[in-house]
Every structure is written in structure tokens, then in C-alpha cells.
Amino acid sequence: MFRFLRILACTLLSVAGMAQAADKYSIIPEPERTELKPQTTKTLKLLSDKAEASLGKDAYRLAVTPGGVHLASGGREGRLYGQATLRQLQDQLAAQPEGIPCGVIKDKPRYSWRGLMVDPARHFIPLADLKKFADLMAYYKFNKLQLHLTDDQGWRLPVPGYPRLKSVASKRAESFGNRTPHEGMYTREELKELVAYCAERGIEVIPEIDLPGHNQALAAAYPEFFCFPDPGTKVRTTGGVSLHLVCPHKPEIWKFYSAVFDALKDIFPSKIVHLGGDEAPLEKTWEKCPLSVKYRQKKGMKDVHEELKEFEGKMASMLAARGKRPQLWYEKPWAEAGIYRKGDTVFTWRMGLTPSTITETKKQGLPLIIAAGEHCYLDYPQIPGQDNRGWMPTTTLEQSYKLDPAYGRPEKETDHIIGVQATMWAEQLPTLNHLLYRTYPRAMAIAEAGWTPMNVRSWDNFRRKVADHRAFVLKRFNYDLERTKENEPPFK
């Protein structure tokens, strides 16, 4: 009897061992097309790596054979993406040494813009941490990193000739009552190093300089730039929307932003500068500013939005003179007032408004990036019961995965959508550990939404892959993707 049990146990172990050989790939984002073969391989040695322009610049083909791998790519982007897929397969094989399937992967992204936004203005992110963040981005084929460099709580961009940006605007007394001073300012060299580091990984760095609002930190350093100068202004230590909008009728402003745009041109090769443009309470500022009132009367402007349209037009012209163009957060009142110019790229972000924004921007001729708050705001908690600071909704991994950037509409209604972007506003994310915890694994869902056609996406398959990727990411990046209600880094 005991002999029979031993034989049975050995048989079961043998079957279990055979079952460990993978029968599927664990690639995030899911490739456009995968053809699995009956054979398996235990080696992913790169046997060939050739250019094949007919594939398209961001496309690749990866053939996995019993003897190794053949990579073909249509351009630099396609080669980088093929290499990223190969890295994930190598990690899968390391976790499942019994073998992974042979097959052919033919792949290209659904959308050209697949971005993440980080917010060093609210909590400074050191260069080394940004590099680690970029490494994970490249692993999941993100290709745009937006740096939110200025806001009420801090200014992080060095601008020659304006030393108070560092000595005043980059520092605050505390954060949300924690009694701990916070500060940080990048050097020109650090930002250039980040740009180069990201470029090697196929990631374009997009700077964001928020205006006309979200500028309390600037007001603390240079109060003379504002409608109602107050030398006692301090860098903001809480969240919310401040009333600090730069005054468009102060000559110093145009000299200052000329220097800002010169600095951006020097540091960032990208042709894009994000100019913010959200949450600007004009009715409490420019509408009451004596200089603005006088100017509107002189020009015969009917309201403050005409003044804003002229302001934004001047900023766009200044960027154009430097070979750059603006992006903006989409605000319906701005659209209704005709602030946006045909061809301006905008982001939809406000909760629940993306379906109507898709329709409006199509009519207005505005390229659109989907950053819908209910799917893409990854600073929100991801598990019910986690700290929501008393107001944040919970955005689960499944909720992020549900994003279809086209919202189920036909191509003729959505061909102006150029991509997706997740945002990590950092009022409540003081360290890299906090940032990564809330970004992942939900960013993996956004990556798949931006890359993969809907007809090959599957929530069940995605969950399986996320489970596999915990081991991959832990081994490659020394970072644990486990998420429970209790294991979030504590907020102080």
C-alpha cells in the first residue's frame, strides 16, 4: 500500500512538473497578434536582429523558435518595443525554466501617445528616482513622460536670471501640516541627463509649466508678476486652487516667460511644452484686476475670456518662435469661449466628461489625449479602505483596465484621439515608494489600453499576467507589486 502511494505521489509530482511549462506568454501590454506553436523553447538567445522598414517604424515581429529568437523591426521605436517584449519573455522563462511556447508575435501600438505624468512640483523627485521610474515605463512600452515642474507648492525648473525661483519658490515650510520643510530644484545638467536617459529607452520627456494659474510658488518669489502683489505670499503648503494668476499686463511677465521658454528649449528637445491651463479662477482675479479692466475697455473686449484668448495666443507664438507648440488640459468654458486654436492638443481629465469631450474636440479640430479621471488618475487609492484623504474616489485595477480610449465609438468619430496618459498628482505622494505603489500595477492596465486593440484584450488574461509580473518586476527591478488594503506605505 505504501509503495503504491509513493508511486502515485511521484506520478503527481511529475505531472505537476510538466504543467509548469508555460502554455501562454505573459506580455504586458498584450501584443496585437500572437501565433503560438506546439513546440516549446528553453532558450531566448537572439539569433537575428534585422531592419524591415515595411513593418512600420513602431512595429516589430518576434519569432520564438526552439533554438532562439529572431527579431525584425520597422524602425528604432519598433526595435525598442521588440526588445522590451523579449525582456519580458526572458523574465517569464527565468520564472518557468521548463520552457515557454514557441510562436510569432506581430505587434505595433494602437496609439502613438502612451504617457505617464509625474508631479515633482508637489513633492520633489530626485533624478535617481526619476530614472527608476523611467526604467519601469520602458518595460511596459510607455513613450511619454510629462514632468509637472511648477505649481502652487513648488517651482522646480532653473531659469537663468531668476535666482529667487530656487531660494524662495522651490521651498515650503511644510506639507499639509506635517511641520516638515520641503524643497528641491533641478539643475540644468540633471534635467539634460534625464532627457538623455529617457531617450535611450524610447521615452520623450515633456515639460509642463502651469499658467496662468497654479502659481502661488512663483508669487512668493516674484509678487510683482501678479495682479494684486503681496510681498507676504508664501509657497502653498496645502492643496486646492489658489487665486495666484500671473497678470498679463505686467511687462515683467513677458520677459520672464521668454526666459522660461529659452530654458526649456535649451534643456528639452521635445517640440511640446504643456502649458497647464486648468483651474484658473479668472472671475476672482483678472476680472477684478485694474490693469485687466482697463485693457479690456481699451480693446473693446466683451469679457475676460477674450483677454485669456489673447494671452494664450501670445504664449503659443512665443513657443512657436522656439520651434515648440503647446498642450493644455481641456476646460469646457475655455472651449466655449474659443480659447483653443485648431490643432492644439488637449487632455480630457475631468471625471465623467470624457465622452462629451471626445465629441466636442472632434468638432473643434483638437487632437485629444485620454487622461479620464475615473480611469487614469492613479494618485487615487486602488483598494477600498485605503487612505483617500477624505475625498478621493477609489480607482481599482479593474476600473483602470476598463478604459477603452475610443469609448466604443467608430474610428470616424475618434480618429483625433492620439493616445492615453495616466497622471500621478503628488500632493499625497511624498516619496518614490508612495509614487510607485499607487502607479502600479494600474499603469500596466493603462499601458494595455493605449497599446492593444480591444478585440485581443481580456480582463481575465490581464489578471493572470499581472500575477506573473510580480515575480518579473521583483527580480528585475527589486520592487514588489503585491497590493493589499494594509500594505500601502504610511502617509505622514
Summary of the structure (lengths in Angstrom):
residues: 492
radius of gyration: 25.0
end to end distance: 61.7
largest distance: 103.2
contacts: 1667
relative contact order: 0.12
helix: 40%
strand: 18%
